[in-house]
Amino acid sequence: MRSLLITLAVVAVVLIALGLLIKAVKWLIIIGLIALVASIVMGFLKGRQAVK
């Protein structure tokens, strides 16, 4: 599960970087931010489950 979160975060960062470099497609930044938020939320939820 951790590798999935890391992969999702890397993809999010790459999409954000591409969006900033191209400056033409705002959707890349939006999708990257959504993926980054999703990876943070999933990591938080998995961390809470591990604590229980």
N, C-alpha and C positions, 0 to 999 in steps of 0.2 A: 504494500500500500504506500509505503514511503517513496518508493521509486516512481509511482504514479504521480504523487504530489510534486516531486521534484521535476518530473517531465512536464507536468502541466504548468508549473511556475516558469520553467525555461522557455516553453512555447509562448507564454504570456509576455515575457520580457522581450523575446525576439519579435513578436508582433508589434509591441509598443515601439521598439527601436526602428523597425521597418516603417511604421507609420510616421515616426518623427523624421526619418531620413527622406522619405518620399514627399511628405507634406501634402499629398494629394488625396489620400484615402483616410478619412476620419474613422471609418468603420474598423480599420485594423487596430487603432488605439482603443476603441470602445470594446471590441472583442477581447483584446489583450487584457484590459482592465477587468472585464467580467471573469476571464479565466484566472487572473491573479486573485481576485476576491474569492472565487470558488475554491482555489487551492488553500487559501488562508482559512476559510470556514471549515473545509474538510479536515485540515490539519488540526484545527482547534477542537472539532468534534471527536476526532480520533484520539487526541491527547486527553480529553475528558474521559473517554471510555477506558483508556489505559490506566487512569488514576483510580477508577472505580474498582 
